[in-house]
Amino acid sequence: MGHSLLAFIVVIGVLVFVHELGHFLAARACGVGVEVFSLGFGPKILKLKRATTQYCISAIPLGGYVKMTGEEPGAAQLLNESDRHLSYTHKSVGQRALIVAAGPVFNFFLALVIFYLLYQTCGLYMGLPQVGEVVQNSAAMAAGIKEGDIIKEIDDTPIHSFEDISRIVSNSEGKPLAILVEREGQVHSFTISPQPREGKNLFGETVNRFVLGIIGTGETFHNPLNPLEAASRAVSDTYGIVKLTLLSVVKMFTGAVSTDNMGGPIMIAKVAGDQARAGFEHFIWFIAIISVNLGIINLFPIPVLDGGHLLFLSIEAVKGSPVSTRVRETMVKFGVVVLTTLMIFAFYNDIVKLFNGGLQ
């Protein structure tokens, strides 16, 4: 438990620091004064004053904040004329939107950097394109594919890994594929039509996938990546996580996926501890995934979140004046209720799984 708690604090600390650093640097770049840069909420445990900014670590490590000059309602009117240029409220809509968006953007950037460094330093471990087993009554067995065959080409596309085979076959839509295999030093040609087979996707839904009916040997090889390849994979992975996260949220709202899958701090702590025990690479990979999730969640148009602030700024840009204080306060209260409800539900799910053995 102590190991998971420490891992959780490290994960949250890194993510919050990067998120708030985005707001902080954007505010400074736009000429806005920053009064407080805090990791955590509540009572301040450690404080350090540099120039006009107080940097601190607070008692509750479940977030953080950047307090800007003239940010709070009515605070800008209390400023001296000489300090008015430092006020967040007096900046243009575009500048304020940049400051708000910088937090989530930095979370996405952190994921990109982590993925890039991992791919650049560690490369990829991929499955050998060799048949370890042929499934009974499959298209591959009917065509004459045998254990030990090495797949060299599919439809004139060179095959370098078992992942290449899976990708091409999955996208085949069942059309016949011309396949070249190497067997005992000789090359043999086959034409195989992949067959649909029921399976479960990441959301537990039943789907049809096209398969040949072969299983790999389980052996892997190391594939180093050059800087361009590493960057391309980093962008692809980040985009994939964004797409998967948004799809998960949509499916939860439509009821296609159970809300029981929603997890909170206990689940994050448990998984963080597991990944930390699995090794440094697994742990920072997990940080990258959670960082993308945090960036997406913060962009939801819910008052209190960055997305809610961007919504208010969008309305201001269209109507030419800020949203009234009364409307803003009402919406913020609504946002607090929504977030509190979601947090309670996530905690409830975690506790139920904990007592039912789902978070062992």
LUMVEXZA-130796 format. One record per residue (C-alpha): residue number from 1; residue in one letter; y negated, z, x. Coordinates in Angstrom, 2 decimals. Each point is the difference from the previous one (the first is absolute). Layout:
margu_volum_y_z_x
NUM_a_Y_Z_X
...
END
This chain:
margu_volum_y_z_x
1_m_0.00_0.00_0.00
2_g_-2.39_0.89_2.84
3_h_0.70_-3.35_1.65
4_s_-0.82_-1.88_-3.22
5_l_-3.18_2.03_-0.53
6_l_-1.23_-0.78_3.52
7_a_0.83_-3.69_-0.43
8_f_-1.84_0.00_-3.35
9_i_-3.12_1.55_1.54
10_v_0.04_-2.57_2.81
11_v_0.39_-2.91_-2.45
12_i_-2.74_1.21_-2.34
13_g_-2.25_0.92_2.92
14_v_0.25_-3.47_1.56
15_l_-0.48_-1.83_-3.30
16_v_-2.94_2.13_-1.15
17_f_-1.68_-0.22_3.40
18_v_0.24_-3.80_0.07
19_h_-1.15_-0.30_-3.63
20_e_-3.03_2.25_0.47
21_l_-0.76_-1.62_3.35
22_g_-0.41_-3.27_-1.86
23_h_-2.59_1.55_-2.34
24_f_-1.68_1.75_2.95
25_l_-0.36_-3.08_2.23
26_a_-1.15_-2.20_-2.88
27_a_-2.60_2.59_-1.02
28_r_-1.30_0.20_3.57
29_a_-0.05_-3.81_0.27
30_c_-2.09_-0.17_-3.20
31_g_-2.43_2.65_1.26
32_v_1.17_2.77_-2.35
33_g_-0.08_3.57_1.26
34_v_3.32_1.88_0.03
35_e_-0.28_3.76_-0.50
36_v_3.70_0.98_-0.06
37_f_3.22_-1.64_1.19
38_s_2.89_2.14_-1.24
39_l_3.76_-0.21_0.29
40_g_1.27_1.99_-2.96
41_f_-1.75_1.77_-2.88
42_g_-1.01_3.56_-0.69
43_p_-1.07_2.65_2.53
44_k_-0.82_-1.36_3.45
45_i_2.37_1.27_2.71
46_l_-1.51_-1.77_3.02
47_k_-3.56_-1.31_0.26
48_l_-1.83_-2.00_2.64
49_k_-3.62_-1.19_-0.31
50_r_-1.03_-3.17_1.83
51_a_-3.50_-1.36_-0.61
52_t_-0.47_0.07_-3.79
53_t_3.71_-0.09_-0.91
54_q_2.35_2.95_-0.42
55_y_3.62_-0.87_0.83
56_c_2.53_2.39_-1.48
57_i_3.61_0.71_-0.92
58_s_0.39_1.64_-3.39
59_a_2.74_2.18_-1.45
60_i_1.64_-2.37_-2.53
61_p_1.49_-2.98_1.90
62_l_0.37_-2.31_-3.01
63_g_-2.97_-2.26_0.61
64_g_-3.43_-0.01_1.56
65_y_-3.55_-1.13_-0.56
66_v_-3.16_-1.37_1.57
67_k_-3.19_1.52_-1.42
68_m_-2.88_-2.44_0.38
69_t_-3.72_0.64_-0.20
70_g_-1.33_-0.55_-3.51
71_e_3.45_-0.69_-1.42
72_e_0.17_2.71_-2.68
73_p_-1.88_-0.53_-3.29
74_g_-3.60_1.13_0.36
75_a_0.32_0.69_3.74
76_a_-1.93_-3.13_0.99
77_q_-3.09_1.18_-1.92
78_l_-0.07_3.19_2.07
79_l_-0.20_-1.84_3.32
80_n_-3.15_-0.22_2.05
81_e_-1.59_-3.42_0.13
82_s_0.87_-0.20_3.70
83_d_3.72_0.48_-0.79
84_r_0.12_-2.35_-2.97
85_h_1.29_-2.86_2.18
86_l_3.15_2.07_0.71
87_s_0.85_0.36_-3.68
88_y_3.19_-1.58_-1.33
89_t_-1.59_-0.40_-3.44
90_h_-2.88_-2.05_1.39
91_k_2.23_-2.59_1.67
92_s_0.77_-3.34_-1.67
93_v_2.98_-0.40_-2.32
94_g_1.70_-2.14_2.64
95_q_-0.43_2.64_2.71
96_r_1.28_2.77_-2.24
97_a_2.99_-2.14_-1.02
98_l_0.76_-0.61_3.67
99_i_-0.06_3.73_0.72
100_v_2.29_0.78_-2.94
101_a_2.47_-2.81_0.74
102_a_0.21_0.82_3.71
103_g_2.37_2.94_-0.59
104_p_2.81_-2.00_-1.63
105_v_-0.64_-2.92_2.35
106_f_0.57_2.28_2.99
107_n_3.30_1.12_-1.55
108_f_1.13_-3.63_-0.18
109_f_-1.26_-0.56_3.54
110_l_1.99_3.01_1.26
111_a_3.19_-1.49_-1.46
112_l_-0.73_-3.36_1.64
113_v_-0.55_1.66_3.38
114_i_3.18_2.07_-0.26
115_f_2.13_-2.97_-1.03
116_y_-1.52_-2.16_2.73
117_l_0.58_2.57_2.75
118_l_3.57_0.60_-1.16
119_y_0.83_-3.71_-0.03
120_q_-1.80_-0.62_3.29
121_t_1.71_2.86_1.84
122_c_3.39_0.10_-1.73
123_g_0.46_-3.47_-1.41
124_l_2.62_-0.46_-2.73
125_y_3.66_0.84_-0.25
126_m_1.69_-2.70_-2.05
127_g_3.53_-0.66_-1.22
128_l_2.16_-2.55_1.81
129_p_0.53_-3.13_-2.15
130_q_3.75_0.50_0.14
131_v_2.46_0.41_-2.87
132_g_1.69_3.38_0.05
133_e_1.72_-0.32_-3.37
134_v_0.44_-2.67_-2.67
135_v_-0.12_1.31_-3.57
136_q_3.01_-0.80_-2.17
137_n_-0.48_-2.85_-2.54
138_s_-3.43_-0.83_1.44
139_a_-1.65_-3.36_0.66
140_a_0.43_0.56_3.74
141_m_3.75_0.64_-0.35
142_a_0.44_-3.08_-2.19
143_a_-1.80_-2.15_2.59
144_g_2.12_1.28_2.89
145_i_-2.37_2.38_1.82
146_k_1.96_2.46_2.15
147_e_-0.57_3.37_1.63
148_g_-1.59_-0.47_3.43
149_d_-1.86_-3.21_-0.90
150_i_-3.54_-0.16_1.41
151_i_-2.57_-1.61_-2.31
152_k_-2.09_-2.44_2.07
153_e_-1.96_-2.01_-2.58
154_i_-0.67_-0.11_-3.73
155_d_-1.55_-3.22_-1.35
156_d_-1.14_-0.97_3.53
157_t_-1.74_3.39_0.44
158_p_1.14_1.82_3.17
159_i_1.44_3.46_-0.73
160_h_-0.88_2.80_2.42
161_s_1.04_3.08_-1.97
162_f_1.94_1.15_-3.05
163_e_-3.37_0.67_-1.66
164_d_-0.72_-3.76_0.24
165_i_3.22_-0.70_-1.92
166_s_-0.86_2.51_-2.75
167_r_-3.52_-1.36_-0.40
168_i_1.02_-3.67_-0.26
169_v_2.95_0.64_-2.33
170_s_-2.06_2.30_-2.28
171_n_-2.64_-2.71_-0.39
172_s_2.52_-2.82_-0.52
173_e_0.08_0.31_-3.82
174_g_3.68_-0.95_0.23
175_k_-0.47_-3.52_1.41
176_p_2.64_-1.22_2.49
177_l_-0.73_0.97_3.63
178_a_1.13_-1.92_3.07
179_i_1.28_2.63_2.42
180_l_1.03_-0.41_3.63
181_v_2.20_2.70_1.52
182_e_1.42_0.55_3.45
183_r_3.69_0.94_0.07
184_e_1.87_0.50_3.28
185_g_-2.45_-2.25_1.83
186_q_0.08_-2.78_-2.56
187_v_-2.62_-0.85_-2.63
188_h_1.12_-0.44_-3.61
189_s_-2.02_-1.25_-2.96
190_f_0.19_1.39_-3.55
191_t_-1.83_-0.60_-3.26
192_i_-0.17_3.17_-2.08
193_s_-1.73_0.73_-3.30
194_p_-1.08_3.68_-0.11
195_q_1.20_1.92_-3.04
196_p_-2.10_2.42_-2.11
197_r_1.13_3.60_0.22
198_e_-1.34_3.05_-1.82
199_g_-1.58_2.71_2.08
200_k_-2.70_2.65_-0.04
201_n_-3.49_-0.54_1.38
202_l_-2.25_2.66_1.56
203_f_-1.00_1.21_-3.47
204_g_3.59_0.43_-1.18
205_e_-0.27_-3.01_-2.31
206_t_2.97_-2.35_-0.44
207_v_-0.78_-3.40_1.51
208_n_1.91_-3.14_0.95
209_r_0.02_-0.97_3.66
210_f_1.48_-3.12_1.55
211_v_2.59_0.77_2.67
212_l_2.57_-1.81_2.13
213_g_2.40_2.91_-0.01
214_i_-0.09_0.97_3.65
215_i_-0.67_3.36_1.68
216_g_-1.38_0.33_3.52
217_t_1.72_1.75_2.89
218_g_-2.64_2.73_0.10
219_e_-0.78_-0.81_3.63
220_t_-3.65_-0.39_0.94
221_f_-2.02_-1.53_2.81
222_h_-3.49_0.75_1.32
223_n_-2.63_-2.63_-0.73
224_p_-3.26_0.64_1.95
225_l_-3.20_-1.25_-1.66
226_n_-3.08_-1.46_1.65
227_p_-3.47_1.26_-1.08
228_l_-0.45_-2.76_-2.59
229_e_3.44_0.59_-1.53
230_a_-0.60_3.77_-0.06
231_a_-3.36_-0.49_-1.73
232_s_1.53_-2.37_-2.56
233_r_2.80_2.47_-0.82
234_a_-2.51_2.87_-0.26
235_v_-2.11_-1.91_-2.54
236_s_3.12_-1.09_-1.89
237_d_1.38_3.55_-0.17
238_t_-3.32_1.48_-1.13
239_y_-0.35_-2.63_-2.71
240_g_3.60_0.58_-1.07
241_i_-0.56_3.75_-0.41
242_v_-3.21_-0.61_-1.98
243_k_1.82_-2.41_-2.32
244_l_2.99_2.33_-0.41
245_t_-2.20_3.03_-0.71
246_l_-2.08_-1.78_-2.64
247_l_3.15_-1.40_-1.61
248_s_1.50_3.50_-0.09
249_v_-3.09_1.37_-1.76
250_v_-0.01_-2.82_-2.55
251_k_3.71_0.48_-0.70
252_m_-0.51_3.76_-0.50
253_f_-2.78_-0.61_-2.51
254_t_2.04_-2.59_-1.88
255_g_3.08_2.23_0.00
256_a_2.13_-2.43_2.05
257_v_0.37_2.69_2.65
258_s_0.42_3.70_-0.76
259_t_-2.94_2.27_0.83
260_d_2.62_2.36_1.44
261_n_-0.40_-2.08_3.17
262_m_-3.55_1.32_0.40
263_g_-0.13_2.50_2.86
264_g_-2.52_2.53_1.21
265_p_-0.71_2.10_3.09
266_i_3.46_1.61_0.04
267_m_1.72_-3.37_0.11
268_i_-2.41_-1.29_2.65
269_a_0.62_3.11_2.10
270_k_3.76_-0.41_-0.33
271_v_-0.03_-3.69_0.94
272_a_-2.51_0.64_2.81
273_g_2.34_2.62_1.44
274_d_2.97_-2.38_-0.25
275_q_-1.90_-2.78_1.75
276_a_-1.25_2.34_2.73
277_r_3.60_1.07_0.69
278_a_1.08_-3.65_0.08
279_g_-2.41_-0.73_2.84
280_f_-3.61_-0.80_0.86
281_e_0.23_-3.65_-1.07
282_h_1.30_0.94_-3.45
283_f_-2.67_2.67_-0.39
284_i_-3.00_-2.21_0.77
285_w_1.53_-2.79_-2.12
286_f_0.00_2.49_-2.88
287_i_-3.65_0.85_0.74
288_a_-0.86_-3.71_-0.26
289_i_1.74_-0.33_-3.38
290_i_-1.71_3.10_-1.43
291_s_-3.33_-1.19_1.42
292_v_0.26_-3.25_-1.99
293_n_0.93_1.98_-3.12
294_l_-2.99_2.30_0.50
295_g_-2.32_-2.98_0.40
296_i_1.27_-1.57_-3.23
297_i_-0.16_3.22_-2.02
298_n_-3.57_0.63_1.12
299_l_-1.01_-3.43_-1.29
300_f_1.19_0.71_-3.53
301_p_-3.07_-0.09_-2.33
302_i_0.23_3.71_-0.82
303_p_-3.18_2.09_0.32
304_v_0.26_2.46_2.93
305_l_1.97_-2.59_2.02
306_d_-1.69_-2.65_2.15
307_g_0.99_-2.62_-2.56
308_g_-1.92_1.91_-2.66
309_h_-3.11_0.03_2.20
310_l_0.39_-3.73_0.58
311_l_0.25_-0.47_-3.79
312_f_-3.30_1.86_-0.51
313_l_-1.62_-2.08_2.77
314_s_1.28_-3.23_-1.60
315_i_-1.55_1.02_-3.34
316_e_-3.25_0.84_1.79
317_a_-0.02_-3.40_1.71
318_v_0.45_-1.78_-3.37
319_k_-2.47_2.03_-2.10
320_g_-2.55_0.48_2.78
321_s_-0.14_3.81_-0.29
322_p_2.35_2.91_0.75
323_v_2.41_1.33_-2.59
324_s_-1.66_2.91_-1.80
325_t_0.71_3.51_1.25
326_r_1.46_1.01_-3.36
327_v_2.46_-2.90_-0.09
328_r_0.92_0.53_3.64
329_e_0.68_3.71_-0.49
330_t_2.10_-0.70_-3.10
331_m_2.05_-2.62_1.84
332_v_0.45_2.27_3.01
333_k_1.36_2.75_-2.25
334_f_2.40_-2.52_-1.50
335_g_1.05_-1.06_3.49
336_v_0.66_3.59_1.01
337_v_2.21_0.48_-3.08
338_v_1.96_-3.19_0.76
339_l_0.55_0.90_3.66
340_t_0.90_3.60_-0.80
341_t_2.53_-1.17_-2.59
342_l_1.56_-2.45_2.46
343_m_0.17_2.66_2.72
344_i_1.65_2.51_-2.34
345_f_2.52_-2.64_-1.11
346_a_0.75_-0.95_3.64
347_f_0.50_3.69_0.90
348_y_2.26_0.41_-3.03
349_n_2.13_-2.97_1.08
350_d_0.25_1.42_3.53
351_i_1.06_3.43_-1.24
352_v_2.59_-1.45_-2.41
353_k_1.48_-2.12_2.80
354_l_-0.07_2.96_2.35
355_f_2.01_2.21_-2.36
356_n_2.32_-2.86_-0.96
357_g_0.77_-0.80_3.62
358_g_-1.98_-3.24_0.08
359_l_-2.19_1.15_2.90
360_q_2.66_1.36_2.30
END
